[in-house]
Amino acid sequence: MPGIEKLHLEDALEDSPQTRHLLSVFEKDALALKKYSAGLHGCCQRIMKAQNELCAATQSLAQHLRDYEIQKFALETEDSILTSTLKQYASYLDDVSSIQQVLSAQLSETMMYPCTKFLQADLEEVMTMYEMFNIASSEHSSAQSRYMKLPKRREDERSRNDANQELYLTRKKFHQTSLHYFSCLNALQYKRKFCLLEPVMGYLHAQRAFFRMGQDAVGKTDIEDFLTNIATSVQGVQQELQQETKKTVDLIDNLEQQSAHLYHGQPPLDMPYIPPNTTLTQKAGYLYIRSKQLLATKWEKCFFFTQAGNLMCQAKDELAGSLVLDLNEPGVMAEPCEADDRRFVFAVVSQKKKSIVVQAENDREKDEWICTINNIVRESGYEKGTKAHPPPQQTKKERAGSSSSMTKQASGSVSESSSPDGQSISSNASNNNNATSPTTTSGPAPSPGDVFLPDAPIQFDIITPTDENGTVTTNLAGPPKINPFDQSATEVLDTLDAAIENASFVESFLVRFLGSMEVKSDRGEPLVHETMRQIMAARAIHNVFRMTESRLVVSSECMRLIDPGTNNVRTQFSLADISFWSAHHENNRLFGFITRTKAPGAAISTFACHVFECNVSAEEICQAIGTATKLAFQAIMERKKQTKQQQVKKKESALLLANIGQIEDAPEGEEGLSALPLSSDGKYLVLTTTDESDLYAEPQDMEESMAKLSVSSAPPEEIDSESEA
């Protein structure tokens, strides 16, 4: 069934940190589902016990069904069919709660039984498997720790066999428990699709069977169709669960057979020999790393993996790995060594950094790790045999005319940022083409050469812009330099706050700046996602962990980044310059937007993508930006409309004044008034017989009269010219 998340049974034995983290998400979802199911069960009991309060109990059930939408289920989507179905059920329950009471016997059979079965059988099974999984995991870790501490002396052969057999039993038990636990959690995702619907469906069937008086409310045709569709859907989910259960059982059997040789730390002699793979260039697994504490040494279990020519390490409780050693450095090699009387020990030697001593589980794992590291070192794609030629120097005039969103160094091509040890590092987009990031996009990603400029620098720090007058630069492609001695930021903030108060839409969010870089295009969701990947990969490679925290103020006037400590405006973006914005489709805490900038005298515009991390959902911030831009566009169109209306009124006023100016002035004094044909009382004009005849004249006579009138109203110069003609 599409949209149902699953735990991969193939990863149960490896027990990687990623699998543990995904398992914690499923456990959290199961606990939330148990809590919700307990509430559903309580609502059904209330209906059974309180027949006199049936109306209130049914209403509570309806409200509880609506609350499923606001529950924070880690594996449930917001627009799931189950949510809409429960909403529809709630609407029908509102009608039922105001009409009838139900019979306890029918409700006990059709409503209480499925809910109790799901709560006490299915969910309790998941809780029991949770406890068994933790016990098996603890026993396996203890047995593995005792096995790894065995010395190399031959006289301890019996204790070595005992420890190996104990590790075999505990690992097999842990694997079997993990497989059954994972399958129970996967099955729970199917059961929730019908176990939460069956009690409500039974309740509605009981109402329709025993309360015919509520035919107008319950016996509608749409309810019958709705129940039929839901019953068909539930049967379909149950059939899918049966098929999935059968596949899961077969898969568990196959995995147990295929993983038999992995249960032992060191495979026994009677098992077939599996030679190590010496051609690997990527490997991941658990190793014990040696660290010194005062006068003693300590061995810790960590998950190691190779990524983009780097040796990475990740503890169980960590979400992302950290850099252990850059395998691209000259002089790096892996070789066997002796340390603390432990077996299967090898070291990764480096000329610049301290060597790393780790311990594998057996000879095969040790040989594969050594070959993998040495293969990565020998690969041409990861060796630094020659140094890159520096770019040509730019003059001050060329740097001043550049409109890049990144802050460039004196060479004009590399952006430098401080690393945690105080050294400056340079990061180009072209150097990160092989790097990966935890937040990679799904599907075919665009080629970096198609969307990024060659040697495009990455800006890791946000820098505040102020000009000589203390005003904020609005058209910014990226975060500019900060002036720590500029005391005019307070005046700028007061001006901006006044502008924000006049805005029709204002929202504020707390964000952390991850980086920005120049791009070739001004829009595209794959472009924003690829920029996020490039920036996150560059941060991981260069160990850049510091992030600048700011308060993002989104208004219908503009967007501003404000220092939360000093309330100084760091940078400002005009809404007209923001061409595209998007949130990451996998990590809902990452978002980015693209700005365009056109330098004075430049023929084309440049584009830059800025990436941020937030505490709230990135979709909320993108929605706020969309609302602000929509309101700003409406305001611009309204101003254009008002300007056009004013121009039309002005043109009409000018035309009216021009027409008035062409009318001859009436004669002044009593002589002028006496010339008019007035009535005896002087209040009305008296029409002559000529004027009355003009009113009823023929069209041809009317045209001759209009011609005479036009000649009589013409200026004297025109009359003279016409008379001469």
MIFITI-462577 format. One record per residue (C-alpha): residue number from 1; residue in one letter; z, x, y. Coordinates in steps of 0.02 Angstrom, whole numbers, m for minus. Layout:
<sites>
> seq, type, w, u, v
> NUM, A, Z, X, Y
...
</sites>
This chain:
<sites>
> seq, type, w, u, v
> 1, M, 0, 0, 0
> 2, P, m51, 80, 166
> 3, G, 85, 125, 288
> 4, I, 221, 165, 157
> 5, E, 295, 339, 170
> 6, K, 337, 434, 10
> 7, L, 434, 588, m43
> 8, H, 325, 714, m135
> 9, L, 395, 739, m309
> 10, E, 303, 904, m324
> 11, D, 420, 980, m192
> 12, A, 582, 928, m278
> 13, L, 609, 1090, m373
> 14, E, 566, 1204, m227
> 15, D, 695, 1116, m117
> 16, S, 625, 1189, 43
> 17, P, 702, 1154, 214
> 18, Q, 555, 1041, 256
> 19, T, 588, 939, 99
> 20, R, 772, 930, 140
> 21, H, 735, 871, 315
> 22, L, 614, 738, 252
> 23, L, 744, 686, 123
> 24, S, 874, 665, 261
> 25, V, 754, 547, 350
> 26, F, 738, 440, 193
> 27, E, 928, 441, 168
> 28, K, 955, 388, 347
> 29, D, 829, 247, 322
> 30, A, 917, 193, 162
> 31, L, 1085, 186, 250
> 32, A, 1011, 84, 391
> 33, L, 927, m32, 265
> 34, K, 1093, m52, 172
> 35, K, 1180, m96, 333
> 36, Y, 1045, m222, 377
> 37, S, 1047, m296, 201
> 38, A, 1236, m313, 210
> 39, G, 1216, m410, 371
> 40, L, 1085, m521, 289
> 41, H, 1202, m552, 143
> 42, G, 1343, m597, 262
> 43, C, 1234, m723, 350
> 44, C, 1189, m805, 184
> 45, Q, 1373, m816, 134
> 46, R, 1414, m897, 298
> 47, I, 1287, m1034, 260
> 48, M, 1363, m1060, 87
> 49, K, 1544, m1070, 141
> 50, A, 1530, m1158, 307
> 51, Q, 1429, m1315, 278
> 52, N, 1504, m1397, 430
> 53, E, 1444, m1252, 537
> 54, L, 1272, m1241, 458
> 55, C, 1182, m1252, 624
> 56, A, 1273, m1101, 696
> 57, A, 1255, m1001, 534
> 58, T, 1069, m1033, 521
> 59, Q, 1045, m983, 702
> 60, S, 1138, m822, 669
> 61, L, 1022, m786, 523
> 62, A, 870, m818, 630
> 63, Q, 935, m699, 762
> 64, H, 972, m568, 630
> 65, L, 793, m578, 569
> 66, R, 734, m545, 745
> 67, D, 850, m395, 756
> 68, Y, 748, m307, 622
> 69, E, 624, m260, 757
> 70, I, 753, m167, 861
> 71, Q, 832, m78, 714
> 72, K, 797, 109, 714
> 73, F, 721, 125, 542
> 74, A, 654, 300, 525
> 75, L, 511, 249, 410
> 76, E, 467, 78, 481
> 77, T, 330, 58, 610
> 78, E, 351, m51, 763
> 79, D, 202, m161, 724
> 80, S, 234, m183, 538
> 81, I, 189, m343, 446
> 82, L, 369, m362, 389
> 83, T, 428, m370, 570
> 84, S, 304, m505, 618
> 85, T, 342, m601, 459
> 86, L, 528, m599, 493
> 87, K, 494, m657, 671
> 88, Q, 395, m804, 604
> 89, Y, 535, m847, 484
> 90, A, 660, m843, 627
> 91, S, 557, m969, 726
> 92, Y, 560, m1090, 579
> 93, L, 746, m1065, 552
> 94, D, 781, m1117, 732
> 95, D, 705, m1288, 694
> 96, V, 798, m1305, 530
> 97, S, 968, m1260, 605
> 98, S, 963, m1408, 725
> 99, I, 925, m1542, 592
> 100, Q, 1000, m1527, 418
> 101, Q, 1133, m1451, 306
> 102, V, 1093, m1377, 138
> 103, L, 1163, m1400, m36
> 104, S, 1270, m1256, m95
> 105, A, 1203, m1253, m272
> 106, Q, 1021, m1237, m221
> 107, L, 1060, m1106, m90
> 108, S, 1163, m1006, m216
> 109, E, 1015, m998, m335
> 110, T, 869, m974, m216
> 111, M, 947, m878, m72
> 112, M, 1105, m786, m124
> 113, Y, 1047, m717, m291
> 114, P, 899, m610, m229
> 115, C, 999, m543, m83
> 116, T, 1149, m499, m192
> 117, K, 1039, m418, m322
> 118, F, 953, m308, m194
> 119, L, 1116, m259, m111
> 120, Q, 1223, m229, m266
> 121, A, 1090, m166, m387
> 122, D, 951, m77, m293
> 123, L, 1046, m8, m144
> 124, E, 1199, 40, m245
> 125, E, 1085, 134, m364
> 126, V, 1018, 236, m218
> 127, M, 1196, 275, m161
> 128, T, 1245, 330, m337
> 129, M, 1093, 441, m351
> 130, Y, 1138, 515, m183
> 131, E, 1308, 572, m249
> 132, M, 1232, 639, m411
> 133, F, 1101, 735, m312
> 134, N, 1232, 821, m205
> 135, I, 1335, 869, m357
> 136, A, 1182, 939, m448
> 137, S, 1128, 1035, m293
> 138, S, 1301, 1113, m275
> 139, E, 1309, 1162, m459
> 140, H, 1135, 1238, m451
> 141, S, 1177, 1342, m297
> 142, S, 1338, 1405, m379
> 143, A, 1249, 1452, m541
> 144, Q, 1110, 1538, m447
> 145, S, 1235, 1636, m343
> 146, R, 1326, 1696, m500
> 147, Y, 1161, 1741, m580
> 148, M, 1103, 1842, m431
> 149, K, 1266, 1942, m430
> 150, L, 1241, 2009, m607
> 151, P, 1238, 2201, m616
> 152, K, 1102, 2305, m697
> 153, R, 1212, 2378, m833
> 154, R, 1153, 2351, m1013
> 155, E, 1328, 2318, m1082
> 156, D, 1333, 2153, m986
> 157, E, 1192, 2078, m1089
> 158, R, 1300, 1935, m1153
> 159, S, 1362, 1885, m981
> 160, R, 1184, 1901, m917
> 161, N, 1119, 1782, m1050
> 162, D, 1261, 1661, m1016
> 163, A, 1224, 1662, m830
> 164, N, 1038, 1641, m862
> 165, Q, 1070, 1495, m980
> 166, E, 1188, 1416, m853
> 167, L, 1057, 1433, m718
> 168, Y, 930, 1353, m835
> 169, L, 1039, 1203, m868
> 170, T, 1093, 1176, m689
> 171, R, 917, 1197, m621
> 172, K, 845, 1078, m749
> 173, K, 981, 953, m708
> 174, F, 949, 974, m523
> 175, H, 761, 951, m546
> 176, Q, 781, 795, m652
> 177, T, 909, 721, m533
> 178, S, 797, 760, m385
> 179, L, 646, 678, m467
> 180, H, 741, 518, m505
> 181, Y, 823, 518, m334
> 182, F, 656, 540, m246
> 183, S, 576, 404, m351
> 184, C, 719, 283, m309
> 185, L, 696, 315, m124
> 186, N, 507, 290, m140
> 187, A, 532, 129, m237
> 188, L, 653, 68, m103
> 189, Q, 510, 69, 22
> 190, Y, 418, m57, m87
> 191, K, 571, m162, m126
> 192, R, 612, m186, 56
> 193, K, 444, m274, 76
> 194, F, 497, m419, m35
> 195, C, 684, m410, m61
> 196, L, 714, m451, 121
> 197, L, 589, m594, 114
> 198, E, 645, m680, m47
> 199, P, 813, m745, 19
> 200, V, 734, m821, 172
> 201, M, 591, m894, 71
> 202, G, 716, m972, m50
> 203, Y, 814, m1044, 94
> 204, L, 660, m1131, 163
> 205, H, 612, m1199, m9
> 206, A, 787, m1273, m30
> 207, Q, 778, m1355, 140
> 208, R, 611, m1436, 101
> 209, A, 670, m1497, m71
> 210, F, 834, m1579, m22
> 211, F, 809, m1635, 155
> 212, R, 656, m1744, 169
> 213, M, 727, m1817, 327
> 214, G, 674, m1658, 415
> 215, Q, 492, m1679, 368
> 216, D, 437, m1663, 548
> 217, A, 522, m1495, 564
> 218, V, 506, m1418, 391
> 219, G, 364, m1510, 305
> 220, K, 225, m1449, 418
> 221, T, 62, m1389, 347
> 222, D, 71, m1221, 435
> 223, I, 240, m1185, 355
> 224, E, 170, m1222, 182
> 225, D, 22, m1107, 213
> 226, F, 138, m975, 281
> 227, L, 251, m981, 128
> 228, T, 101, m974, 11
> 229, N, 33, m820, 97
> 230, I, 203, m736, 94
> 231, A, 227, m774, m91
> 232, T, 56, m701, m129
> 233, S, 98, m548, m26
> 234, V, 265, m525, m115
> 235, Q, 181, m538, m285
> 236, G, 54, m409, m230
> 237, V, 191, m289, m175
> 238, Q, 283, m314, m339
> 239, Q, 126, m275, m437
> 240, E, 99, m120, m333
> 241, L, 279, m69, m367
> 242, Q, 251, m87, m554
> 243, Q, 94, 18, m545
> 244, E, 181, 147, m436
> 245, T, 329, 153, m556
> 246, K, 213, 186, m702
> 247, K, 125, 325, m607
> 248, T, 292, 398, m555
> 249, V, 354, 404, m734
> 250, D, 196, 493, m791
> 251, L, 206, 613, m645
> 252, I, 388, 653, m683
> 253, D, 345, 694, m863
> 254, N, 201, 807, m810
> 255, L, 306, 895, m679
> 256, E, 445, 928, m803
> 257, Q, 322, 1004, m925
> 258, Q, 236, 1109, m792
> 259, S, 400, 1169, m717
> 260, A, 482, 1223, m879
> 261, H, 450, 1408, m844
> 262, L, 526, 1392, m670
> 263, Y, 698, 1336, m729
> 264, H, 747, 1512, m783
> 265, G, 781, 1645, m655
> 266, Q, 707, 1778, m769
> 267, P, 595, 1697, m902
> 268, P, 657, 1733, m1080
> 269, L, 557, 1839, m1200
> 270, D, 502, 1692, m1307
> 271, M, 410, 1612, m1162
> 272, P, 228, 1656, m1123
> 273, Y, 210, 1799, m999
> 274, I, 137, 1749, m830
> 275, P, 72, 1900, m732
> 276, P, 100, 1907, m543
> 277, N, m42, 1858, m427
> 278, T, m83, 2016, m329
> 279, T, m218, 1938, m218
> 280, L, m109, 1821, m117
> 281, T, m115, 1823, 74
> 282, Q, 7, 1679, 100
> 283, K, 174, 1652, 14
> 284, A, 334, 1555, 39
> 285, G, 499, 1545, m55
> 286, Y, 683, 1584, m54
> 287, L, 744, 1764, m42
> 288, Y, 915, 1842, m17
> 289, I, 920, 1952, 138
> 290, R, 1048, 2089, 162
> 291, S, 1147, 2101, 323
> 292, K, 1290, 2215, 372
> 293, Q, 1457, 2151, 434
> 294, L, 1573, 2289, 493
> 295, L, 1603, 2394, 337
> 296, A, 1533, 2272, 208
> 297, T, 1363, 2201, 169
> 298, K, 1320, 2017, 151
> 299, W, 1176, 1936, 58
> 300, E, 1118, 1768, 127
> 301, K, 992, 1647, 53
> 302, C, 847, 1606, 170
> 303, F, 675, 1528, 155
> 304, F, 541, 1657, 195
> 305, F, 357, 1622, 229
> 306, T, 207, 1710, 304
> 307, Q, 117, 1634, 451
> 308, A, m24, 1707, 559
> 309, G, 15, 1885, 507
> 310, N, 203, 1866, 536
> 311, L, 349, 1863, 415
> 312, M, 455, 1711, 460
> 313, C, 629, 1658, 403
> 314, Q, 710, 1486, 404
> 315, A, 883, 1429, 351
> 316, K, 914, 1263, 265
> 317, D, 992, 1182, 417
> 318, E, 855, 1240, 536
> 319, L, 705, 1135, 583
> 320, A, 588, 1279, 627
> 321, G, 573, 1459, 570
> 322, S, 606, 1617, 670
> 323, L, 509, 1780, 676
> 324, V, 577, 1917, 563
> 325, L, 441, 2048, 576
> 326, D, 266, 2063, 648
> 327, L, 158, 2125, 503
> 328, N, 22, 2177, 626
> 329, E, 123, 2324, 687
> 330, P, 66, 2495, 626
> 331, G, 162, 2573, 483
> 332, V, 222, 2409, 404
> 333, M, 228, 2407, 215
> 334, A, 329, 2330, 73
> 335, E, 398, 2433, m72
> 336, P, 532, 2418, m207
> 337, C, 703, 2492, m169
> 338, E, 882, 2503, m232
> 339, A, 1026, 2418, m142
> 340, D, 1204, 2366, m190
> 341, D, 1168, 2376, m376
> 342, R, 1058, 2221, m368
> 343, R, 899, 2184, m463
> 344, F, 728, 2136, m396
> 345, V, 761, 2213, m225
> 346, F, 621, 2269, m109
> 347, A, 611, 2322, 72
> 348, V, 487, 2289, 214
> 349, V, 477, 2453, 310
> 350, S, 423, 2465, 492
> 351, Q, 407, 2615, 607
> 352, K, 465, 2524, 764
> 353, K, 599, 2408, 695
> 354, K, 736, 2419, 567
> 355, S, 685, 2393, 386
> 356, I, 722, 2227, 302
> 357, V, 800, 2227, 129
> 358, V, 779, 2068, 26
> 359, Q, 805, 2017, m154
> 360, A, 690, 1908, m259
> 361, E, 737, 1804, m410
> 362, N, 636, 1900, m540
> 363, D, 508, 2037, m561
> 364, R, 359, 1920, m541
> 365, E, 422, 1852, m375
> 366, K, 461, 2028, m314
> 367, D, 288, 2094, m358
> 368, E, 199, 1945, m278
> 369, W, 298, 1964, m116
> 370, I, 259, 2150, m107
> 371, C, 73, 2122, m140
> 372, T, 63, 1978, m16
> 373, I, 141, 2077, 126
> 374, N, 34, 2230, 92
> 375, N, m123, 2121, 80
> 376, I, m85, 2045, 251
> 377, V, m61, 2219, 324
> 378, R, m226, 2279, 251
> 379, E, m326, 2129, 311
> 380, S, m438, 2170, 458
> 381, G, m398, 2007, 544
> 382, Y, m217, 2056, 568
> 383, E, m230, 2244, 599
> 384, K, m224, 2313, 775
> 385, G, m336, 2462, 753
> 386, T, m405, 2470, 929
> 387, K, m334, 2419, 1094
> 388, A, m420, 2286, 1197
> 389, H, m508, 2345, 1352
> 390, P, m421, 2287, 1510
> 391, P, m517, 2164, 1619
> 392, P, m593, 2225, 1782
> 393, Q, m479, 2230, 1933
> 394, Q, m496, 2093, 2063
> 395, T, m480, 2111, 2247
> 396, K, m354, 2013, 2351
> 397, K, m495, 1907, 2420
> 398, E, m554, 1860, 2245
> 399, R, m377, 1820, 2190
> 400, A, m348, 1714, 2345
> 401, G, m505, 1613, 2310
> 402, S, m460, 1582, 2128
> 403, S, m401, 1405, 2091
> 404, S, m327, 1432, 1918
> 405, S, m173, 1334, 1871
> 406, M, m89, 1488, 1797
> 407, T, m4, 1627, 1896
> 408, K, m105, 1784, 1862
> 409, Q, m54, 1965, 1876
> 410, A, m139, 2097, 1981
> 411, S, m280, 2111, 1854
> 412, G, m320, 1929, 1878
> 413, S, m336, 1888, 1693
> 414, V, m166, 1894, 1607
> 415, S, m13, 1786, 1637
> 416, E, 152, 1876, 1606
> 417, S, 318, 1798, 1559
> 418, S, 485, 1874, 1520
> 419, S, 536, 1885, 1338
> 420, P, 717, 1866, 1283
> 421, D, 745, 2054, 1284
> 422, G, 686, 2070, 1463
> 423, Q, 511, 2138, 1428
> 424, S, 357, 2056, 1500
> 425, I, 229, 1986, 1380
> 426, S, 50, 1929, 1405
> 427, S, m18, 1778, 1315
> 428, N, m203, 1728, 1308
> 429, A, m273, 1574, 1225
> 430, S, m404, 1679, 1135
> 431, N, m267, 1781, 1048
> 432, N, m187, 1625, 976
> 433, N, m336, 1556, 883
> 434, N, m261, 1601, 715
> 435, A, m85, 1544, 759
> 436, T, m13, 1384, 693
> 437, S, 122, 1273, 764
> 438, P, 243, 1143, 696
> 439, T, 155, 1014, 805
> 440, T, m25, 1027, 744
> 441, T, m147, 885, 766
> 442, S, m217, 788, 620
> 443, G, m401, 788, 579
> 444, P, m529, 917, 633
> 445, A, m463, 1002, 788
> 446, P, m585, 1062, 922
> 447, S, m631, 1244, 923
> 448, P, m529, 1344, 1051
> 449, G, m689, 1420, 1117
> 450, D, m757, 1247, 1159
> 451, V, m609, 1185, 1260
> 452, F, m528, 1343, 1330
> 453, L, m593, 1475, 1447
> 454, P, m606, 1654, 1381
> 455, D, m443, 1749, 1408
> 456, A, m363, 1593, 1481
> 457, P, m182, 1638, 1523
> 458, I, m34, 1531, 1473
> 459, Q, 101, 1499, 1603
> 460, F, 273, 1481, 1521
> 461, D, 377, 1462, 1681
> 462, I, 365, 1326, 1813
> 463, I, 365, 1398, 1988
> 464, T, 399, 1307, 2152
> 465, P, 263, 1304, 2287
> 466, T, 300, 1305, 2475
> 467, D, 186, 1360, 2616
> 468, E, 235, 1441, 2779
> 469, N, 283, 1275, 2860
> 470, G, 391, 1223, 2711
> 471, T, 276, 1083, 2658
> 472, V, 236, 1051, 2477
> 473, T, 63, 1093, 2414
> 474, T, m7, 935, 2338
> 475, N, m168, 982, 2248
> 476, L, m96, 1099, 2118
> 477, A, m183, 1143, 1956
> 478, G, m23, 1222, 1888
> 479, P, 153, 1276, 1936
> 480, P, 141, 1405, 2077
> 481, K, 263, 1544, 2129
> 482, I, 438, 1508, 2190
> 483, N, 512, 1576, 2350
> 484, P, 700, 1601, 2321
> 485, F, 732, 1631, 2507
> 486, D, 644, 1473, 2568
> 487, Q, 777, 1359, 2642
> 488, S, 656, 1224, 2697
> 489, A, 656, 1134, 2529
> 490, T, 794, 1016, 2588
> 491, E, 688, 951, 2731
> 492, V, 542, 928, 2612
> 493, L, 653, 833, 2491
> 494, D, 712, 715, 2629
> 495, T, 531, 679, 2675
> 496, L, 483, 652, 2493
> 497, D, 634, 539, 2463
> 498, A, 579, 432, 2610
> 499, A, 406, 421, 2533
> 500, I, 481, 374, 2364
> 501, E, 583, 234, 2444
> 502, N, 423, 159, 2513
> 503, A, 336, 167, 2343
> 504, S, 315, 6, 2244
> 505, F, 348, 94, 2077
> 506, V, 469, 238, 2040
> 507, E, 534, 304, 1873
> 508, S, 627, 466, 1835
> 509, F, 632, 566, 1672
> 510, L, 716, 728, 1619
> 511, V, 583, 848, 1552
> 512, R, 569, 1031, 1500
> 513, F, 413, 1131, 1544
> 514, L, 333, 1216, 1393
> 515, G, 177, 1290, 1472
> 516, S, 9, 1260, 1553
> 517, M, m163, 1336, 1537
> 518, E, m337, 1312, 1609
> 519, V, m461, 1208, 1509
> 520, K, m646, 1169, 1523
> 521, S, m641, 978, 1523
> 522, D, m542, 848, 1620
> 523, R, m504, 725, 1480
> 524, G, m488, 701, 1292
> 525, E, m341, 675, 1175
> 526, P, m397, 815, 1055
> 527, L, m402, 933, 1205
> 528, V, m221, 894, 1251
> 529, H, m163, 911, 1070
> 530, E, m253, 1077, 1049
> 531, T, m173, 1141, 1210
> 532, M, m1, 1092, 1141
> 533, R, m39, 1187, 982
> 534, Q, m94, 1342, 1076
> 535, I, 60, 1343, 1187
> 536, M, 183, 1312, 1044
> 537, A, 101, 1449, 940
> 538, A, 110, 1572, 1086
> 539, R, 294, 1532, 1111
> 540, A, 331, 1563, 927
> 541, I, 234, 1726, 921
> 542, H, 310, 1799, 1080
> 543, N, 486, 1730, 1049
> 544, V, 488, 1631, 1212
> 545, F, 631, 1507, 1192
> 546, R, 682, 1477, 1373
> 547, M, 619, 1314, 1450
> 548, T, 631, 1258, 1631
> 549, E, 716, 1088, 1644
> 550, S, 661, 973, 1784
> 551, R, 670, 792, 1838
> 552, L, 498, 712, 1832
> 553, V, 483, 575, 1965
> 554, V, 333, 461, 1934
> 555, S, 294, 347, 2080
> 556, S, 146, 250, 2145
> 557, E, 125, 383, 2280
> 558, C, 124, 544, 2177
> 559, M, 214, 641, 2038
> 560, R, 349, 769, 2077
> 561, L, 451, 894, 1978
> 562, I, 625, 913, 2053
> 563, D, 759, 1042, 2011
> 564, P, 905, 939, 1941
> 565, G, 1032, 1067, 2002
> 566, T, 978, 1091, 2182
> 567, N, 867, 936, 2207
> 568, N, 730, 1049, 2274
> 569, V, 551, 995, 2246
> 570, R, 470, 1119, 2128
> 571, T, 293, 1050, 2129
> 572, Q, 197, 893, 2169
> 573, F, 41, 818, 2091
> 574, S, m71, 692, 2176
> 575, L, m113, 541, 2068
> 576, A, m296, 560, 2115
> 577, D, m296, 734, 2036
> 578, I, m221, 677, 1868
> 579, S, m371, 641, 1758
> 580, F, m294, 617, 1584
> 581, W, m125, 606, 1497
> 582, S, m73, 589, 1315
> 583, A, 76, 602, 1197
> 584, H, 76, 698, 1035
> 585, H, 37, 585, 887
> 586, E, 162, 672, 771
> 587, N, 299, 739, 885
> 588, N, 348, 596, 1001
> 589, R, 444, 716, 1115
> 590, L, 289, 809, 1176
> 591, F, 166, 751, 1308
> 592, G, 39, 831, 1424
> 593, F, m77, 787, 1566
> 594, I, m233, 866, 1642
> 595, T, m254, 897, 1828
> 596, R, m410, 943, 1925
> 597, T, m417, 1060, 2074
> 598, K, m560, 1103, 2189
> 599, A, m536, 1258, 2295
> 600, P, m599, 1256, 2477
> 601, G, m783, 1300, 2477
> 602, A, m797, 1290, 2287
> 603, A, m942, 1194, 2210
> 604, I, m853, 1139, 2051
> 605, S, m675, 1090, 2006
> 606, T, m558, 1178, 1885
> 607, F, m447, 1090, 1760
> 608, A, m275, 1133, 1691
> 609, C, m170, 1054, 1553
> 610, H, 20, 1050, 1573
> 611, V, 134, 1022, 1422
> 612, F, 313, 957, 1430
> 613, E, 453, 910, 1311
> 614, C, 564, 759, 1345
> 615, N, 720, 677, 1277
> 616, V, 650, 500, 1275
> 617, S, 490, 440, 1194
> 618, A, 337, 523, 1267
> 619, E, 247, 356, 1261
> 620, E, 366, 289, 1394
> 621, I, 319, 430, 1512
> 622, C, 134, 405, 1479
> 623, Q, 154, 219, 1509
> 624, A, 244, 255, 1674
> 625, I, 102, 371, 1728
> 626, G, m25, 237, 1683
> 627, T, 70, 105, 1783
> 628, A, 86, 220, 1934
> 629, T, m100, 263, 1935
> 630, K, m146, 80, 1915
> 631, L, m38, 29, 2063
> 632, A, m106, 174, 2167
> 633, F, m285, 120, 2128
> 634, Q, m245, m60, 2176
> 635, A, m167, 1, 2339
> 636, I, m323, 103, 2379
> 637, M, m437, m46, 2344
> 638, E, m327, m158, 2452
> 639, R, m335, m35, 2596
> 640, K, m524, m25, 2580
> 641, K, m534, m215, 2582
> 642, Q, m425, m226, 2738
> 643, T, m527, m91, 2824
> 644, K, m688, m184, 2784
> 645, Q, m617, m347, 2852
> 646, Q, m562, m260, 3012
> 647, Q, m736, m186, 3034
> 648, V, m814, m360, 3011
> 649, K, m694, m436, 3138
> 650, K, m728, m296, 3260
> 651, K, m916, m319, 3241
> 652, E, m900, m508, 3268
> 653, S, m792, m482, 3423
> 654, A, m919, m361, 3496
> 655, L, m1061, m482, 3461
> 656, L, m964, m626, 3541
> 657, L, m927, m523, 3697
> 658, A, m1110, m474, 3708
> 659, N, m1166, m656, 3700
> 660, I, m1038, m707, 3830
> 661, G, m1101, m571, 3946
> 662, Q, m1278, m641, 3940
> 663, I, m1225, m815, 4003
> 664, E, m1252, m845, 4191
> 665, D, m1102, m886, 4297
> 666, A, m1084, m1068, 4353
> 667, P, m1096, m1104, 4543
> 668, E, m930, m1099, 4628
> 669, G, m854, m1224, 4750
> 670, E, m883, m1406, 4775
> 671, E, m1069, m1377, 4799
> 672, G, m1086, m1322, 4622
> 673, L, m985, m1468, 4558
> 674, S, m1083, m1592, 4662
> 675, A, m1243, m1528, 4583
> 676, L, m1186, m1590, 4413
> 677, P, m1221, m1775, 4367
> 678, L, m1040, m1834, 4351
> 679, S, m972, m2009, 4330
> 680, S, m885, m2104, 4473
> 681, D, m713, m2045, 4416
> 682, G, m776, m1866, 4392
> 683, K, m723, m1851, 4211
> 684, Y, m889, m1865, 4117
> 685, L, m1068, m1804, 4133
> 686, V, m1201, m1938, 4157
> 687, L, m1357, m1918, 4051
> 688, T, m1519, m1958, 4139
> 689, T, m1661, m2054, 4061
> 690, T, m1751, m1889, 4038
> 691, D, m1606, m1816, 3942
> 692, E, m1592, m1972, 3834
> 693, S, m1776, m1966, 3795
> 694, D, m1757, m1784, 3742
> 695, L, m1630, m1837, 3611
> 696, Y, m1759, m1952, 3529
> 697, A, m1911, m1844, 3560
> 698, E, m2037, m1802, 3427
> 699, P, m2025, m1632, 3343
> 700, Q, m2177, m1568, 3440
> 701, D, m2101, m1624, 3606
> 702, M, m1937, m1545, 3553
> 703, E, m2023, m1378, 3525
> 704, E, m2101, m1388, 3700
> 705, S, m1931, m1427, 3775
> 706, M, m1851, m1280, 3684
> 707, A, m1989, m1168, 3746
> 708, K, m1958, m1224, 3926
> 709, L, m1772, m1197, 3902
> 710, S, m1797, m1022, 3837
> 711, V, m1907, m981, 3986
> 712, S, m1782, m1052, 4108
> 713, S, m1638, m953, 4030
> 714, A, m1732, m789, 4031
> 715, P, m1691, m656, 4162
> 716, P, m1787, m660, 4327
> 717, E, m1887, m505, 4283
> 718, E, m1954, m586, 4124
> 719, I, m1998, m746, 4218
> 720, D, m2097, m648, 4347
> 721, S, m2191, m555, 4212
> 722, E, m2231, m715, 4121
> 723, S, m2290, m801, 4280
> 724, E, m2403, m654, 4321
> 725, A, m2475, m663, 4147
</sites>
